[in-house]
Amino acid sequence: MDSEEKKRHWTRTRNLTFLVLAIWFIFSIIIPWNAKALMAYSFLGFPLGYYFPVQGSLIIFVALIFYQNYKQDKIDDDAGV
């Protein structure tokens, strides 16, 4: 792999990492921080201020793990790593 391919691989990997971290930040900090505003709405009998931080964030975190692994494998395959 030459220098240009390594740079492109690193750029794509870095961008994927930043995207995953941004989504993680939203679901771990922003949504729980605004949970009080979500208490007015409910989902499956639970207030959204409770449901999103407790259940929704866990679902998103597990989905992020699978998404990042899938995309990183694709990036690695494209680069021949």
N, C-alpha and C positions, 0 to 999 in steps of 0.2 A: 504494500500500500504506500503510495507516494505522499508527499507532504500536503498536496492539495486535497487528496481524498481524506487524509487524517483530519485536516481542518474542517472539511465539510461534515465528517462524522461527528467530530466534537461539537460543532455548531448545532447540529440536529439533536444530539444527546442533551446538550445544555438547554436548548429551547424546550424539549420535552420535560426536563427536570423543573424548569421554571413554571411551566404550565401546571404540572402536577402539584408543585408547592403552592401555587396561587389558589388552586381549587381546594387543597388541604387547608390553607389559611382561612378561606371563606367559611368552610364547614366546621372548622375547629374554633375559630375566634369570632368572626363577624356574626354568624347566625346565633350562637349562644349569647353573644353580647346584646342582641336585639330580641331575645326571647320574650321579654315582657310585652313587646308590641305584638307578638304572635299569639299571645294567650287569648285573644279575642276570637280566634278561629280554632276549629277542632277537626281532627281527622281520626276516624275509627274510635270516637269517643274520648280521645286524648287531646288536650290542648296542644296546638302546634308548637307553642313555646316549650313544651316538654318533649313532644314527639320528635321534632327535628334534631335537637342536640343528643337525645338518648338513642333513638333508633335510626333516624335518617343519616346522621353522621357516620355511624358504624357501617351502614350499607354503602355509603359513598366511599369510605376508606377502603373497604374490601374491593369495590369496583375499581378504584384507582390503582390498586396493586395489580390487578389483572390487566388493566388498560396499559399501564406503564410497561409491564413485562412484554405484552404483545407488541407495542410500538417499538420498544427497544430491540426486540428480536428482529423486527422488520428493518430497523435502521442498521443493525449489525449485519444482517444478510445482504442489504444493499451495498454495504461497504466491503463485504467479503471477509468479515471478521468472524 
